[in-house]
Amino acid sequence: MIRSARTVLRRHAAALVLVALAAGTAGAEIAVREAKDTLTAVELDRGDALQFRLAGGRVVAIRLEATEAAIVERVTPGGIVYRFEARLRVDGLPVTLQRYVCSQECFYEPYVINGVRIWLDTVNDVFDLVPIRYPREGNLQCRPRKRARLAIQDATLRICPQPMHPWIDDERDVLDVGACYNGDDCYLGPYLGQACHVGMDINHPKGSVLFAPIDFDAQAYFNSLALGHNNNRWRGIRRWPNGDVWALQTHHLIELLVPENAPLEAGTRYATTAGVHVGSHEHTHFEFKIGRPREPAPGARPEQPASSIAVPIDFDDESPLAQAHPEVLHLDPWIVFWQIFEDRKARRGALRAAMEPLAPARTGEAVSFSSAGSTLPGTGRVEFFWTFGDGGSARGPAATHAFAREGVYPVTLVIDDGVERSSTTQHVTVGGEAVREPVLALTAPDEPSFRRRPARVTDVYGASAPVMPCTLRFLARALRPAPDPKTVGLENQGGGTLEAASAEIAFEGESGWLDLTHRGQGNAQSLVAAVDATGLAEGTYRASVEITCPGAMNGSQWFRVELHVSGEPPSAEVIVDDRDAGFYATPYFWVGHRFCRCPADRRGHAGFYLTNGARPAPGEWVRFTPDLRAGRYEVALHEATPFGPDVEFGVRVRHARGHRVVPMRPTASRVIGAFEFDEGTDGFVEILAEGSRGLVIADAVCFRPKAP
């Protein structure tokens, strides 16, 4: 019997909440919050729990177990890239939320778990990690009072009830960390490597115009050149009907275009900016604070309605307004920009993947998933691809799937209209005993598109899905029409034994170029996909393979095959860089900085590189796939890559005669070795994090022809 996610949650939510809260440590606090039409911010200590009631009535239990922060890379001169995380239990199951600062990953998609959207704002460990040169900026204003600060919202709701207008005169739908002053002044970015930056600085030309992103009840300078300060700093205050107060700030203004202390409507031009005390880059500083009204004593009534209270501009930590709102918390301005970008996409009707919020599930019970809410511009063909974080997948605007084991699973929807691609991910907790019957999943360890997404991973905002899910890609030419075949394994995630599976090919257009061979039996089955481009014209050919395994849960699976037939010969010498199509890095692990103060000769090939942050983590790698002529090549790490001393790591090379893992000490030699490669893209080089020592850098790999 198939039950919807809502049916499952009604059956199990109460038990999950009780289990989660009962597991709390002695002396821990339990905060109770209800979803409202504005964002909720909360701070938690280890062991503290939050009961968050969604708009539909279901309660999600969140408990903080631990926090951590660590430096990923220290660049001198340049800055610091660091990471931090919070380990939570959500409805009783463990999940880790992770953030990076001073890399593009600081502009992230929030986590959505069991229908709750969660921004991990900061953890206290950060302020023990980053040196504090400016105590007020680095400590008092943005340091949380407890171990972690979260911003949360019902995933069906916006961060505020009012559609948001772009804050700055800029048509970009993403922010660039390299344009945050010196590449380091994102929120909590270590300013000059010495203090956590309380706001976010965005570089743009002098004279740029600022617009009110929301309606403001009052607004004015809270310090200015006219009053003897070194800057023009502005604050707008909005008291929402539910009593919450927001303060949005912008600094480095040139001229205020509206009368002070007057209300503003969203979209109003209120200032020109980027011209006062801007330092080495013309920029505007943005801040975001929110405050909850003080809770009245039981049985007491407020003296006057919140909407009738005068709204002063002063909203510093010790101000009267802040004292009336004791939970005044600084938050990342990125949250505001995130909603602004989402609203602008909605107004434009841009392709946008969305799914109905998920709820706790149980092992063995089929759960329904829906793409309702997605924006599909135009009338062309649109494809929907689902992955469930466990090796299972599905197609279509709606899907069903059952999970075999307890855990927290990322469910990803990718929508492709043939022109662009959009994706979204939510997490679902799954409780219960492991399933004893056979459960079918697909595996292809050498194919990035089959890699199972770890639950800690979130997405960089605005980045397209790097690969189409569950897709085997081949490149063929007239000189080599049949590249190496690829293998897809049939994995049993449950108990018992898989019955013999069958596969059916559905070609899109031209047929006959794909052949499948079934191998093995029971729990050792696989499908070998071989392509032959003989007689095919230049272009891209596609097919879908439907796999059926009788008697198995999730017994219908699929994968795609793409064959690209090229009429252009490959180059004689190839360099694969991080910007190239042949580059792939396991996501949300390898990160890179854009520090403009870093010397040019320390920025790597083409001015950018990625690093593992000295983490020897298994299952994390970077792949460089060249398109080569057949022959023998010397393979080497690019000489511009700024490796530090005492770095060691493994490099895996797939060549014409098999695989080889080469231990590397790049300070001794950049040469990986000489290898034979067939024509095309069957060969690759991988830099491995597992077993490494020191700061591993993934930058560029050179393939140079070598005489036999």
C-alpha positions as CSV (number, residue, x, y, z in Angstrom):
1,M,0.0,0.0,0.0
2,I,1.4,3.4,-1.0
3,R,1.0,6.2,1.6
4,S,1.6,9.8,1.0
5,A,4.3,11.7,3.0
6,R,1.5,13.4,5.0
7,T,-0.1,10.1,5.9
8,V,3.3,8.8,7.2
9,L,4.0,11.9,9.2
10,R,0.6,11.8,11.0
11,R,1.3,8.3,12.1
12,H,4.9,8.9,13.4
13,A,5.5,12.5,14.1
14,A,4.4,12.5,17.7
15,A,6.6,9.5,18.6
16,L,9.6,11.0,16.9
17,V,9.2,14.3,18.8
18,L,9.0,12.5,22.1
19,V,12.0,10.3,21.3
20,A,14.1,13.4,20.2
21,L,13.3,15.4,23.3
22,A,13.7,12.5,25.7
23,A,17.3,12.1,24.4
24,G,18.3,15.6,25.5
25,T,20.9,16.2,28.1
26,A,20.2,17.2,31.7
27,G,19.7,20.9,32.1
28,A,19.1,21.5,28.4
29,E,16.5,24.0,27.4
30,I,13.5,23.3,25.2
31,A,12.4,26.2,23.0
32,V,8.9,26.2,21.5
33,R,8.2,28.1,18.3
34,E,5.4,28.2,15.8
35,A,5.9,28.9,12.2
36,K,4.8,32.4,11.3
37,D,4.9,34.6,8.2
38,T,8.3,35.9,9.1
39,L,11.6,34.1,9.6
40,T,12.4,32.7,13.1
41,A,15.9,32.9,14.5
42,V,16.9,30.8,17.5
43,E,20.1,30.1,19.4
44,L,20.8,26.8,21.0
45,D,23.4,25.3,23.3
46,R,24.5,21.7,23.2
47,G,21.6,19.5,24.2
48,D,19.0,22.3,23.7
49,A,16.0,21.3,21.7
50,L,13.6,23.2,19.6
51,Q,10.0,22.2,18.9
52,F,8.9,24.0,15.7
53,R,5.3,23.7,14.8
54,L,4.7,24.0,11.1
55,A,1.8,25.9,9.6
56,G,0.0,22.5,9.0
57,G,0.3,21.6,12.7
58,R,3.1,19.0,12.6
59,V,5.9,19.5,15.1
60,V,9.5,19.1,14.0
61,A,12.0,18.3,16.8
62,I,15.5,19.8,16.4
63,R,18.2,19.2,19.0
64,L,21.8,20.5,18.9
65,E,24.4,17.9,19.7
66,A,27.7,19.5,18.8
67,T,29.4,22.3,16.8
68,E,32.8,22.6,15.2
69,A,34.9,25.1,13.2
70,A,38.2,24.6,11.3
71,I,40.3,26.6,9.0
72,V,40.3,25.3,5.4
73,E,43.1,27.4,4.1
74,R,45.2,30.4,5.3
75,V,46.5,32.5,2.4
76,T,49.2,35.0,3.3
77,P,48.7,37.7,2.1
78,G,45.1,37.1,1.2
79,G,42.8,35.8,3.9
80,I,41.3,32.8,5.6
81,V,38.8,30.3,4.3
82,Y,37.1,28.3,7.1
83,R,34.2,25.9,7.6
84,F,31.9,25.3,10.5
85,E,29.1,22.8,11.2
86,A,26.3,21.9,13.6
87,R,25.4,18.3,14.3
88,L,21.7,18.1,14.9
89,R,19.1,15.5,15.6
90,V,16.0,16.2,13.5
91,D,13.0,14.1,14.5
92,G,15.4,11.8,16.3
93,L,17.9,11.2,13.5
94,P,21.4,12.7,13.2
95,V,22.2,15.1,10.4
96,T,25.1,17.5,10.0
97,L,24.7,21.0,8.6
98,Q,27.9,22.6,7.2
99,R,28.9,26.0,6.0
100,Y,32.0,27.6,4.3
101,V,33.1,31.2,4.6
102,C,35.2,33.2,2.1
103,S,34.4,30.8,-0.8
104,Q,31.5,30.8,-3.2
105,E,29.8,28.2,-1.0
106,C,29.0,31.0,1.4
107,F,26.1,31.8,-0.9
108,Y,24.2,28.6,-0.3
109,E,20.8,27.0,-0.6
110,P,19.3,26.5,2.8
111,Y,18.8,23.0,4.1
112,V,15.2,21.8,4.0
113,I,14.6,18.9,6.4
114,N,11.1,17.3,7.0
115,G,9.5,20.5,5.8
116,V,11.6,23.0,7.7
117,R,13.9,25.4,5.9
118,I,17.1,25.9,7.9
119,W,19.9,28.4,7.5
120,L,22.9,27.6,9.7
121,D,23.9,31.1,10.5
122,T,27.0,30.6,12.7
123,V,28.4,28.7,15.6
124,N,30.4,30.0,18.6
125,D,33.5,28.0,17.7
126,V,34.1,30.4,14.8
127,F,35.0,33.2,17.2
128,D,37.5,31.0,19.1
129,L,39.1,30.1,15.7
130,V,39.4,33.5,14.0
131,P,41.6,36.1,15.7
132,I,39.6,39.1,16.8
133,R,41.3,42.4,16.2
134,Y,38.1,44.5,16.4
135,P,36.2,43.4,19.5
136,R,32.9,45.1,18.8
137,E,32.7,44.0,15.2
138,G,34.1,40.6,15.7
139,N,32.7,39.7,19.1
140,L,29.7,41.6,20.5
141,Q,27.6,42.1,17.4
142,C,27.6,38.8,15.5
143,R,28.9,36.3,18.1
144,P,26.0,34.1,19.2
145,R,25.1,34.0,22.9
146,K,24.9,30.2,22.7
147,R,26.7,27.6,20.7
148,A,24.8,27.9,17.4
149,R,22.4,30.3,15.7
150,L,19.8,29.0,13.2
151,A,17.3,30.8,11.1
152,I,14.3,28.6,10.3
153,Q,11.0,28.8,8.5
154,D,8.2,26.5,7.3
155,A,9.3,25.4,3.8
156,T,5.9,26.4,2.4
157,L,6.5,30.1,3.5
158,R,8.7,32.9,2.5
159,I,11.1,34.7,4.9
160,C,8.5,37.5,5.1
161,P,4.9,37.9,3.8
162,Q,5.8,40.7,1.3
163,P,7.4,40.1,-2.1
164,M,10.9,41.6,-2.0
165,H,12.3,44.2,-4.4
166,P,16.0,44.0,-5.5
167,W,18.0,45.9,-2.9
168,I,20.6,47.1,-5.3
169,D,20.5,48.2,-9.0
170,D,22.0,45.0,-10.4
171,E,20.5,42.4,-12.8
172,R,22.6,39.5,-11.5
173,D,20.8,36.6,-9.9
174,V,23.8,35.5,-7.9
175,L,26.4,37.1,-5.7
176,D,30.2,36.6,-6.4
177,V,32.4,36.1,-3.3
178,G,35.2,37.6,-5.3
179,A,33.2,40.9,-5.4
180,C,32.9,41.0,-1.6
181,Y,35.5,43.7,-1.0
182,N,38.8,41.8,-1.1
183,G,37.0,38.5,-1.6
184,D,36.8,38.2,2.2
185,D,34.0,40.4,3.4
186,C,31.1,38.1,3.1
187,Y,29.1,37.6,6.3
188,L,31.5,36.4,9.0
189,G,34.4,36.6,6.6
190,P,37.7,37.3,8.4
191,Y,38.2,40.9,7.5
192,L,41.9,41.2,6.4
193,G,42.2,37.7,8.1
194,Q,41.7,39.3,11.5
195,A,38.0,39.7,12.5
196,C,34.6,38.2,11.6
197,H,32.8,40.7,9.5
198,V,29.4,41.5,10.9
199,G,27.7,42.3,7.6
200,M,28.4,41.7,3.9
201,D,30.3,44.0,1.5
202,I,29.4,44.1,-2.2
203,N,31.6,45.9,-4.6
204,H,29.9,48.1,-7.2
205,P,30.5,51.5,-8.9
206,K,30.2,54.8,-7.1
207,G,26.8,56.3,-7.6
208,S,24.9,53.0,-7.7
209,V,21.3,53.2,-6.5
210,L,19.8,51.4,-3.5
211,F,16.1,50.5,-3.4
212,A,13.9,49.6,-0.4
213,P,13.6,45.8,-0.5
214,I,10.5,45.9,1.7
215,D,8.2,48.5,3.2
216,F,9.8,50.4,6.1
217,D,7.9,52.1,8.9
218,A,10.8,54.4,9.6
219,Q,14.3,55.0,8.2
220,A,17.2,57.4,8.7
221,Y,21.0,57.8,9.1
222,F,22.1,56.5,12.5
223,N,25.4,58.1,12.0
224,S,26.7,60.3,9.2
225,L,29.4,62.7,8.0
226,A,27.2,65.6,8.9
227,L,27.3,64.5,12.6
228,G,31.0,64.0,12.6
229,H,31.2,60.3,11.9
230,N,33.5,58.8,9.2
231,N,30.7,57.2,7.2
232,N,27.0,57.6,6.2
233,R,25.3,54.6,7.8
234,W,21.5,54.1,7.2
235,R,19.0,51.8,8.9
236,G,15.4,51.0,7.9
237,I,13.0,49.5,10.5
238,R,10.0,47.3,9.7
239,R,7.6,46.1,12.4
240,W,5.6,43.2,11.0
241,P,1.9,42.7,12.0
242,N,3.0,39.7,14.1
243,G,5.2,42.0,16.2
244,D,8.6,40.9,14.8
245,V,10.9,43.8,14.0
246,W,13.5,43.8,11.2
247,A,16.4,46.2,10.8
248,L,18.1,46.4,7.4
249,Q,21.3,48.5,7.2
250,T,23.4,49.9,4.4
251,H,26.7,51.8,4.9
252,H,28.9,54.0,2.6
253,L,26.0,56.0,1.2
254,I,26.7,59.2,-0.8
255,E,23.3,60.8,-0.7
256,L,19.9,60.0,0.9
257,L,17.2,60.5,-1.7
258,V,14.2,60.5,0.6
259,P,13.4,62.5,3.8
260,E,14.6,60.9,7.0
261,N,12.2,59.3,9.4
262,A,9.5,58.9,6.7
263,P,8.1,55.5,5.8
264,L,9.3,53.9,2.6
265,E,7.5,51.6,0.1
266,A,9.2,48.7,-1.3
267,G,11.0,49.6,-4.6
268,T,11.6,53.2,-3.6
269,R,15.0,54.6,-4.6
270,Y,16.3,55.7,-1.2
271,A,20.1,56.4,-1.7
272,T,23.1,56.6,-3.9
273,T,26.0,54.6,-2.5
274,A,29.6,53.4,-2.7
275,G,31.3,56.7,-2.2
276,V,32.2,57.4,1.5
277,H,35.1,55.8,3.3
278,V,35.1,52.8,0.9
279,G,38.7,51.8,1.3
280,S,40.4,50.0,-1.6
281,H,37.1,49.1,-3.3
282,E,33.9,51.0,-3.9
283,H,31.3,49.0,-2.0
284,T,28.2,48.9,0.1
285,H,28.0,47.2,3.5
286,F,24.7,45.3,4.2
287,E,23.4,44.1,7.6
288,F,20.3,42.2,8.7
289,K,18.9,42.0,12.3
290,I,15.6,40.6,13.6
291,G,13.9,40.8,17.0
292,R,11.1,39.0,18.6
293,P,8.8,40.9,21.0
294,R,9.1,40.2,24.6
295,E,6.7,37.5,25.6
296,P,4.0,38.8,28.0
297,A,3.7,37.1,31.4
298,P,1.0,34.3,31.5
299,G,-2.4,35.9,31.6
300,A,-1.0,39.4,31.0
301,R,-2.2,41.5,28.1
302,P,0.1,43.9,26.1
303,E,-0.4,47.5,27.0
304,Q,-1.0,48.4,23.4
305,P,-1.1,46.6,20.0
306,A,2.3,46.1,18.5
307,S,1.3,48.0,15.4
308,S,0.6,51.2,17.4
309,I,4.0,51.4,19.1
310,A,6.3,54.1,17.7
311,V,9.2,52.7,15.8
312,P,12.5,54.4,16.6
313,I,15.5,53.9,14.3
314,D,17.9,52.9,17.1
315,F,18.1,49.2,17.1
316,D,21.6,48.5,18.5
317,D,22.0,45.8,21.1
318,E,21.4,48.1,24.1
319,S,18.7,50.3,22.6
320,P,15.2,50.6,24.1
321,L,13.7,48.9,21.0
322,A,16.2,46.1,21.4
323,Q,15.4,45.8,25.1
324,A,11.7,45.3,24.2
325,H,12.8,42.6,21.8
326,P,15.3,40.6,23.8
327,E,16.0,38.1,21.0
328,V,17.6,40.7,18.7
329,L,19.9,38.5,16.5
330,H,22.2,39.4,13.7
331,L,21.7,37.2,10.6
332,D,23.5,36.8,7.3
333,P,22.3,39.4,4.8
334,W,22.5,36.5,2.2
335,I,19.2,35.3,3.6
336,V,17.6,38.5,2.4
337,F,19.3,38.4,-1.0
338,W,18.3,34.7,-1.4
339,Q,14.6,35.7,-1.1
340,I,15.1,38.7,-3.4
341,F,16.7,36.4,-6.1
342,E,13.9,33.8,-5.6
343,D,11.2,36.5,-6.0
344,R,12.9,37.9,-9.1
345,K,13.1,34.5,-10.7
346,A,9.4,34.0,-10.0
347,R,8.5,37.4,-11.6
348,R,10.5,36.5,-14.7
349,G,9.0,33.0,-14.9
350,A,12.4,31.4,-15.0
351,L,12.8,27.6,-15.0
352,R,12.7,26.7,-11.3
353,A,12.6,23.2,-9.7
354,A,10.4,22.9,-6.6
355,M,8.9,20.0,-4.6
356,E,6.2,19.7,-2.0
357,P,7.7,19.6,1.5
358,L,8.6,16.2,2.8
359,A,7.8,14.6,6.1
360,P,9.2,11.8,8.3
361,A,9.0,8.4,6.6
362,R,9.4,4.8,7.6
363,T,11.5,2.1,6.1
364,G,9.6,-0.1,3.6
365,E,6.7,2.3,3.1
366,A,6.4,4.0,-0.3
367,V,6.5,7.8,-0.1
368,S,5.0,10.1,-2.7
369,F,7.0,13.0,-4.1
370,S,5.6,15.8,-6.2
371,S,7.2,18.6,-8.3
372,A,4.2,20.9,-7.6
373,G,5.3,24.5,-7.4
374,S,7.9,24.2,-10.1
375,T,8.0,27.0,-12.7
376,L,8.1,25.7,-16.3
377,P,8.5,28.5,-18.8
378,G,7.5,27.9,-22.4
379,T,5.7,25.0,-24.0
380,G,8.7,22.8,-25.0
381,R,9.5,19.4,-23.6
382,V,10.5,19.3,-19.9
383,E,12.1,16.3,-18.2
384,F,11.9,15.6,-14.5
385,F,14.6,13.5,-12.8
386,W,14.6,12.3,-9.2
387,T,17.3,10.8,-7.0
388,F,16.8,9.7,-3.4
389,G,20.3,9.6,-1.9
390,D,20.3,5.8,-1.7
391,G,21.0,4.8,-5.3
392,G,17.4,4.9,-6.3
393,S,15.9,7.2,-9.0
394,A,12.7,8.0,-10.8
395,R,11.4,10.1,-13.7
396,G,8.3,12.3,-14.2
397,P,6.7,15.2,-12.4
398,A,5.7,12.9,-9.5
399,A,7.4,9.8,-8.1
400,T,7.2,7.2,-5.4
401,H,10.1,5.5,-3.5
402,A,10.7,3.4,-0.5
403,F,13.8,3.5,1.7
404,A,15.4,0.3,2.9
405,R,17.3,1.6,5.9
406,E,17.1,4.2,8.6
407,G,18.8,7.5,8.0
408,V,18.5,11.0,6.6
409,Y,18.2,11.1,2.8
410,P,18.6,14.0,0.4
411,V,15.9,13.9,-2.3
412,T,16.9,15.9,-5.4
413,L,14.7,16.9,-8.3
414,V,16.4,18.1,-11.5
415,I,14.3,19.7,-14.3
416,D,15.7,20.1,-17.8
417,D,13.9,21.9,-20.6
418,G,16.6,21.3,-23.2
419,V,18.0,24.9,-22.7
420,E,18.7,25.2,-19.0
421,R,18.6,23.1,-15.9
422,S,17.3,23.7,-12.4
423,S,17.5,21.5,-9.3
424,T,16.3,21.5,-5.7
425,T,17.0,19.2,-2.8
426,Q,15.1,18.4,0.4
427,H,16.0,16.0,3.2
428,V,13.7,13.4,4.7
429,T,14.3,11.4,7.9
430,V,13.5,7.7,7.7
431,G,13.1,5.6,10.8
432,G,12.5,1.9,11.3
433,E,14.1,-1.5,11.0
434,A,16.1,-2.4,7.9
435,V,14.0,-4.0,5.1
436,R,14.5,-7.8,4.8
437,E,13.1,-8.2,1.3
438,P,15.2,-7.4,-1.8
439,V,15.6,-3.7,-2.6
440,L,16.9,-2.6,-6.0
441,A,19.4,0.3,-6.4
442,L,21.9,1.1,-9.2
443,T,25.6,1.8,-8.8
444,A,28.4,2.9,-11.1
445,P,31.4,3.9,-9.1
446,D,33.3,5.4,-12.0
447,E,30.4,7.6,-13.1
448,P,30.0,11.0,-11.2
449,S,26.3,11.1,-12.2
450,F,25.6,8.0,-10.1
451,R,27.4,9.3,-7.0
452,R,25.1,9.2,-4.0
453,R,24.8,12.6,-2.4
454,P,25.9,12.8,1.2
455,A,23.3,14.3,3.5
456,R,25.6,17.1,4.7
457,V,25.9,18.5,1.1
458,T,23.9,21.6,0.2
459,D,24.1,23.5,-3.1
460,V,25.8,26.7,-4.1
461,Y,23.1,29.1,-5.0
462,G,22.6,29.6,-8.8
463,A,24.9,26.8,-9.8
464,S,23.5,24.4,-12.3
465,A,23.5,20.7,-11.6
466,P,27.0,19.7,-12.7
467,V,25.9,16.4,-14.3
468,M,22.6,14.9,-15.2
469,P,21.6,12.2,-12.8
470,C,22.2,8.6,-13.6
471,T,23.6,9.3,-17.0
472,L,26.3,7.4,-18.9
473,R,28.1,9.7,-21.3
474,F,30.2,8.6,-24.4
475,L,32.2,10.4,-26.9
476,A,32.8,8.9,-30.4
477,R,34.5,9.9,-33.6
478,A,35.0,8.3,-37.0
479,L,38.4,7.0,-36.1
480,R,37.0,5.4,-32.9
481,P,33.3,4.9,-33.2
482,A,33.1,2.5,-30.3
483,P,34.5,3.9,-27.1
484,D,35.0,1.7,-24.0
485,P,31.8,0.2,-22.6
486,K,30.5,1.3,-19.2
487,T,29.0,-0.9,-16.4
488,V,26.0,-0.3,-14.2
489,G,25.7,-2.6,-11.2
490,L,22.4,-3.8,-9.7
491,E,22.7,-3.5,-5.9
492,N,20.5,-5.2,-3.4
493,Q,20.1,-2.8,-0.4
494,G,17.7,-5.2,1.4
495,G,17.7,-8.9,2.3
496,G,17.3,-12.0,0.3
497,T,18.4,-12.3,-3.3
498,L,17.5,-10.3,-6.4
499,E,15.7,-12.2,-9.1
500,A,16.9,-11.9,-12.7
501,A,16.5,-8.4,-14.0
502,S,15.5,-7.3,-17.5
503,A,16.3,-4.1,-19.3
504,E,14.5,-2.3,-22.1
505,I,16.0,0.5,-24.3
506,A,13.9,3.5,-25.4
507,F,15.7,5.5,-28.0
508,E,15.1,9.2,-28.5
509,G,15.2,9.5,-32.3
510,E,17.9,7.4,-34.1
511,S,18.1,3.8,-32.8
512,G,20.4,0.9,-32.8
513,W,23.6,2.6,-31.5
514,L,23.3,1.2,-28.0
515,D,23.7,-2.4,-26.9
516,L,23.1,-3.9,-23.4
517,T,24.7,-7.1,-22.0
518,H,23.3,-8.6,-18.8
519,R,25.9,-10.3,-16.7
520,G,25.8,-12.2,-13.4
521,Q,22.9,-13.4,-11.3
522,G,21.3,-12.9,-7.9
523,N,23.0,-10.1,-6.0
524,A,25.9,-9.9,-8.5
525,Q,24.1,-8.7,-11.6
526,S,25.2,-5.8,-13.9
527,L,24.4,-4.3,-17.2
528,V,27.2,-3.4,-19.6
529,A,26.3,-0.6,-22.0
530,A,28.2,-0.4,-25.3
531,V,27.8,2.2,-28.0
532,D,28.7,2.2,-31.7
533,A,28.6,5.5,-33.7
534,T,29.3,3.9,-37.1
535,G,27.2,5.6,-39.7
536,L,25.9,8.3,-37.3
537,A,26.1,12.0,-38.2
538,E,27.7,14.5,-35.9
539,G,25.5,15.3,-33.0
540,T,24.1,14.0,-29.6
541,Y,22.0,10.8,-29.3
542,R,20.1,9.8,-26.3
543,A,18.3,6.7,-24.9
544,S,16.7,5.6,-21.7
545,V,17.2,2.2,-20.1
546,E,14.4,0.8,-17.9
547,I,15.4,-2.0,-15.6
548,T,12.8,-4.3,-14.0
549,C,13.6,-6.7,-11.2
550,P,10.5,-8.7,-10.2
551,G,9.7,-9.1,-6.5
552,A,12.1,-6.3,-5.4
553,M,11.2,-3.1,-3.7
554,N,11.9,-0.1,-6.0
555,G,12.1,-2.8,-8.6
556,S,11.8,-0.4,-11.5
557,Q,14.9,1.7,-12.0
558,W,16.3,3.6,-15.0
559,F,19.4,5.3,-16.4
560,R,20.2,7.4,-19.4
561,V,22.8,7.1,-22.1
562,E,24.2,10.0,-24.1
563,L,26.4,9.5,-27.1
564,H,28.1,12.6,-28.5
565,V,29.5,12.1,-32.0
566,S,32.1,14.7,-32.8
567,G,33.5,15.8,-36.2
568,E,36.3,17.8,-34.6
569,P,39.6,16.1,-33.9
570,P,41.0,16.3,-30.4
571,S,44.0,18.5,-29.6
572,A,47.5,17.2,-29.6
573,E,48.2,18.6,-26.1
574,V,45.6,19.2,-23.4
575,I,45.3,21.1,-20.1
576,V,42.2,20.3,-18.1
577,D,41.4,23.1,-15.7
578,D,38.6,23.6,-13.1
579,R,36.6,25.7,-15.6
580,D,36.6,23.0,-18.3
581,A,33.9,20.5,-19.2
582,G,36.2,17.7,-18.3
583,F,36.5,18.8,-14.7
584,Y,34.4,17.4,-11.8
585,A,34.9,17.7,-8.1
586,T,32.8,16.0,-5.4
587,P,30.5,18.8,-4.3
588,Y,30.6,20.9,-1.1
589,F,34.0,19.6,-0.1
590,W,36.6,21.1,-2.4
591,V,36.5,24.9,-2.1
592,G,38.5,27.8,-3.4
593,H,39.0,31.5,-2.5
594,R,38.9,34.6,-4.6
595,F,41.1,36.8,-2.4
596,C,42.2,39.8,-4.5
597,R,45.2,40.5,-2.2
598,C,46.7,37.1,-3.0
599,P,49.7,37.5,-5.3
600,A,49.0,36.5,-8.9
601,D,51.7,33.8,-8.9
602,R,49.9,32.1,-5.9
603,R,46.5,31.9,-7.5
604,G,47.1,28.8,-9.6
605,H,46.5,28.2,-13.3
606,A,44.0,30.7,-14.7
607,G,43.7,32.4,-11.3
608,F,41.8,29.8,-9.3
609,Y,42.2,26.4,-7.6
610,L,40.3,24.2,-5.1
611,T,41.6,22.6,-1.9
612,N,40.5,19.8,0.4
613,G,41.4,21.9,3.5
614,A,43.8,19.1,4.7
615,R,41.0,16.7,5.2
616,P,41.9,13.1,4.2
617,A,38.3,12.2,3.7
618,P,37.3,9.0,1.9
619,G,35.1,9.2,-1.1
620,E,36.2,12.8,-2.0
621,W,38.1,13.4,-5.3
622,V,38.6,15.7,-8.2
623,R,38.5,14.3,-11.8
624,F,40.2,15.7,-14.9
625,T,39.0,14.1,-18.1
626,P,40.8,15.1,-21.2
627,D,39.7,14.6,-24.9
628,L,42.8,13.1,-26.4
629,R,44.2,11.7,-29.6
630,A,45.4,8.1,-29.2
631,G,48.9,7.9,-28.0
632,R,51.4,8.1,-25.2
633,Y,51.3,11.1,-22.9
634,E,53.3,12.5,-20.0
635,V,50.8,13.5,-17.3
636,A,51.7,16.2,-14.9
637,L,50.2,18.6,-12.3
638,H,50.4,22.1,-13.7
639,E,53.5,24.1,-12.7
640,A,51.4,27.1,-11.6
641,T,49.7,25.2,-8.8
642,P,50.8,26.6,-5.5
643,F,51.5,23.5,-3.5
644,G,52.8,23.9,0.0
645,P,55.6,21.8,1.6
646,D,55.1,18.3,2.9
647,V,52.0,17.6,0.8
648,E,51.3,14.0,-0.2
649,F,48.3,12.4,-1.9
650,G,47.3,9.7,-4.3
651,V,46.5,10.3,-8.0
652,R,44.4,7.7,-9.8
653,V,45.0,7.4,-13.5
654,R,42.6,5.5,-15.8
655,H,44.5,4.8,-19.1
656,A,44.2,2.5,-22.0
657,R,45.6,-0.5,-20.1
658,G,43.7,-0.2,-16.9
659,H,44.0,1.8,-13.6
660,R,46.9,2.9,-11.5
661,V,47.2,4.9,-8.3
662,V,50.4,7.0,-8.1
663,P,51.7,8.4,-4.8
664,M,52.5,12.1,-5.3
665,R,54.8,14.6,-3.5
666,P,54.5,17.6,-5.8
667,T,57.3,19.5,-4.1
668,A,59.6,16.8,-5.4
669,S,58.1,16.3,-8.8
670,R,54.9,17.4,-10.7
671,V,55.1,14.5,-13.1
672,I,52.5,11.8,-12.5
673,G,53.9,9.4,-15.2
674,A,53.7,8.4,-18.8
675,F,50.6,6.5,-20.0
676,E,48.9,5.3,-23.1
677,F,45.4,6.7,-23.8
678,D,42.9,5.8,-26.4
679,E,41.3,8.5,-28.5
680,G,38.4,10.3,-26.8
681,T,37.4,10.7,-23.1
682,D,37.8,7.2,-21.7
683,G,40.8,8.2,-19.7
684,F,41.0,10.4,-16.7
685,V,43.1,11.5,-13.7
686,E,41.7,11.8,-10.2
687,I,43.3,13.6,-7.2
688,L,42.2,11.7,-4.1
689,A,41.6,13.2,-0.7
690,E,41.6,9.8,1.0
691,G,44.9,9.0,2.6
692,S,46.3,12.4,1.8
693,R,48.6,14.5,4.1
694,G,48.6,18.3,4.2
695,L,46.8,20.8,2.0
696,V,45.9,19.1,-1.3
697,I,45.3,21.5,-4.2
698,A,43.3,20.6,-7.3
699,D,44.1,23.0,-10.0
700,A,45.0,21.8,-13.5
701,V,46.5,18.7,-15.1
702,C,48.6,18.7,-18.3
703,F,48.6,15.9,-20.9
704,R,51.6,16.3,-23.2
705,P,52.4,13.9,-26.1
706,K,55.5,11.7,-25.4
707,A,57.4,9.6,-27.9
708,P,56.9,5.8,-27.5
